[in-house]
Amino acid sequence: MSRAIGVFDSGVGGLTVAREIMRQLPNETIYYFGDVKNCPYGDKKREEIIENTEKAVKFLINQGVKMIVLACNTATAAALDYLQQKYDIPIIGVVQPGARRAIQATENNKVLVLGTKFTANSKVYDREVEHINSNIIVYDKACPAFCPFIEAEGNLIPDATKKLLEETLTETKNLDMDTVVLGCTHYPILKKDIEKYYGDKIKVISSGREAAREVSTVLTYEKLHQKKLNKKEHKFFISGYSDNFDNIASKWLKKSIKAEIVEL
Ligand code: DGL
């Protein structure tokens, strides 16, 4: 089966999931779509998030992808159920895998989820975790400044990041969680800084690895795995000009990336 896997995010965040899929499933081809024109999604209303996500999903389906990964917690919270009901192609999100990973990781049954405003307000992690283990307490913290900070050029320097974390996360230091979930796929780009900020006793986890494992399970179940012989080049699409996408993508994926701009 030589079709690609469609990976979607509002911007660069889903690259953290794409990288993990590339690592775990090296025979697979990825078609990535970053909706940079409408980023950030985290401050938008559900209807708008659904509308933007659906446009990108349709674009990827028209490119012939065999499955879609919503590599965006916000889009997963807002649009996953709707899209799964509407389209025949397998579509998975990142929240369930992230919640499962948090359940494995916590030992004191207290978990903090950092996410966008929409994700935090939706309480989607609380529901997913409670569904599996209702002994676990989930705290949600919205970090609306993180995504624009990561998407803008030139911000990713240690001092600026440290200041941002101090400004946003101070109150969460008083919570007694032992696990922090990066509930936005942009945040693994700051993972080392966030780990340093919370110190050794707190585990910081992202859903990318688990999401990639879920991709593998779906491909096996649907008999859609790619044979090495058919491997094609990965492709990257963005919805508008971005001063930073190619830079971050090239750095994160360790090869030169030039995304194609497409109008949706
Ligand atoms: N990377 C996204 C997420 O996982 C979206 C961030 C945003 O666009 O606000 O939630």
Boltz pocket constraint, residues with backbone or C-beta under 6 A from the ligand:
constraints:
  - pocket:
      binder: B
      contacts: [[A, 9], [A, 10], [A, 11], [A, 13], [A, 14], [A, 38], [A, 39], [A, 40], [A, 41], [A, 42], [A, 43], [A, 71], [A, 72], [A, 73], [A, 74], [A, 75], [A, 116], [A, 119], [A, 147], [A, 183], [A, 184], [A, 185], [A, 186]]
      max_distance: 6.0
